[in-house]
Every structure is written in structure tokens, then in C-alpha cells.
Amino acid sequence: MEISQWPSEWLRGVLAAAVLSIVSEEETYGYFIGQRLAEGGLGVVKGGTLYPLLARLEQDGDLTAAWRDGDGGPGRKYYAITPAGQERLHSLRADWGIFSANATSIISGKKAGNG
């Protein structure tokens, strides 16, 4: 089943962790992050959602940003994860495993530990 647009409340719950994860792989820019989110199956994340999140992550100290000249085109703002962002991502990944297992257990109607 292909989903073109997930419920917005689902996306809000995972978007910061997904963005931090993408930026942790390599320093990159907003358009590329949006492409990776779509390729990863989260659907198209509009700029009006993505760029305010990037600004918030930068303001919170999880990302740094720097403008760079484009190759024959306009400049781009590149984002890099900070040590604080790495710590936050590590924590989010650990918490996500527990949360998603608990949510799956409840939604599937199975009690935790009963596979």
C-alpha cells in the first residue's frame, strides 16, 4: 500500500527525529532533506513545515547552519548536527524504539510481550 500523505499528527511526532537523523549522516541543505524524507516514505514535507523546523532545531542548538554559494545557481543554507543534536538524536532513537513498540502493541490489540 502506498501512502502519499500521512496524517499530519503522525508526521509531527517523528519529523524532528527524522531530520536530525538525515543531517547526522552528512551536512546538507533543506531541499535534500525534503527529498530524503519523501524517499524514506514519509511523503512530501512542504517547505512551510520543514524550514520552520530547521530554524527551531538551529535555535535549540541541535543544528548549525551556514550559507554557501551554489554551483551556478543560488546559494544554499547547509545544516550540520551539533554535539547536542547528536545527544538528542541518540535519546530520541532510544525512546522511539520503546514508544513505537508500545504503540504497536496497543493499536494491534496485542499485549506487550505476547508477540
C-alpha positions as CSV (number, residue, x, y, z in Angstrom):
1,M,0.0,0.0,0.0
2,E,1.4,3.4,-1.0
3,I,0.5,6.4,1.2
4,S,1.0,9.8,-0.4
5,Q,0.2,11.8,2.7
6,W,0.3,10.5,6.3
7,P,-1.9,12.2,8.9
8,S,-0.2,15.4,10.0
9,E,-0.2,14.5,13.6
10,W,1.8,11.3,12.8
11,L,4.4,13.3,10.9
12,R,4.7,16.0,13.6
13,G,5.6,13.3,16.0
14,V,8.6,11.9,14.0
15,L,9.7,14.8,11.9
16,A,12.4,16.3,14.2
17,A,14.0,12.9,14.8
18,A,13.9,12.1,11.1
19,V,15.5,15.4,10.2
20,L,18.2,15.1,12.8
21,S,18.9,11.6,11.6
22,I,19.3,12.7,8.0
23,V,21.6,15.6,8.9
24,S,23.6,13.3,11.2
25,E,24.7,11.4,8.0
26,E,26.1,14.4,6.3
27,E,26.0,18.2,6.2
28,T,23.1,19.1,3.8
29,Y,20.5,21.6,2.8
30,G,16.7,21.8,3.1
31,Y,15.7,20.6,-0.3
32,F,17.8,17.5,0.0
33,I,16.3,16.8,3.5
34,G,12.9,17.1,2.0
35,Q,13.8,14.6,-0.8
36,R,15.2,12.1,1.7
37,L,12.0,12.3,3.8
38,A,9.9,11.6,0.7
39,E,12.2,8.8,-0.5
40,G,12.1,7.3,3.0
41,G,8.3,7.0,2.8
42,L,7.2,9.9,4.9
43,G,5.6,11.8,1.9
44,V,6.2,15.3,0.7
45,V,7.0,17.6,3.5
46,K,6.3,21.2,2.4
47,G,8.7,24.0,3.0
48,G,6.3,25.7,5.3
49,T,6.7,22.7,7.6
50,L,10.3,21.8,7.0
51,Y,12.1,25.2,7.2
52,P,10.5,26.4,10.5
53,L,11.5,23.0,12.0
54,L,15.1,23.5,10.8
55,A,15.1,27.0,12.2
56,R,13.8,25.7,15.6
57,L,16.4,22.9,15.6
58,E,19.1,25.6,14.9
59,Q,17.7,27.9,17.6
60,D,17.7,25.0,20.1
61,G,21.3,24.3,19.4
62,D,20.8,20.9,17.7
63,L,21.9,22.2,14.3
64,T,24.2,24.8,12.9
65,A,23.7,26.5,9.6
66,A,25.9,28.3,7.1
67,W,25.1,29.8,3.7
68,R,27.2,28.6,0.7
69,D,27.4,29.6,-2.9
70,G,25.5,27.4,-5.3
71,D,27.2,25.7,-8.3
72,G,25.9,28.1,-10.9
73,G,22.7,28.7,-9.0
74,P,21.5,30.4,-5.9
75,G,23.3,29.9,-2.6
76,R,22.0,27.2,-0.2
77,K,21.8,27.1,3.6
78,Y,23.6,24.0,4.8
79,Y,22.8,22.3,8.1
80,A,25.2,20.3,10.3
81,I,24.3,18.5,13.5
82,T,26.0,19.7,16.7
83,P,27.2,17.5,19.6
84,A,24.0,18.5,21.5
85,G,22.0,17.4,18.4
86,Q,23.8,14.1,18.4
87,E,22.9,13.6,22.0
88,R,19.3,14.5,21.4
89,L,19.1,12.1,18.4
90,H,20.6,9.3,20.4
91,S,18.0,9.8,23.1
92,L,15.2,10.1,20.5
93,R,16.2,6.9,18.9
94,A,16.2,5.0,22.2
95,D,12.9,6.5,23.2
96,W,11.4,5.8,19.8
97,G,12.1,2.1,20.0
98,I,10.2,1.8,23.3
99,F,7.4,4.2,22.2
100,S,6.7,2.6,18.9
101,A,6.7,-0.9,20.4
102,N,4.2,0.2,23.0
103,A,2.0,2.0,20.4
104,T,2.1,-1.0,18.1
105,S,1.1,-3.3,20.9
106,I,-1.9,-1.2,21.8
107,I,-3.0,-0.5,18.3
108,S,-2.6,-4.1,17.2
109,G,-4.6,-5.3,20.2
110,K,-1.8,-7.4,21.5
111,K,-0.5,-7.1,25.0
112,A,3.2,-6.2,25.3
113,G,5.4,-9.2,25.5
114,N,2.8,-11.6,23.9
115,G,4.2,-11.2,20.3
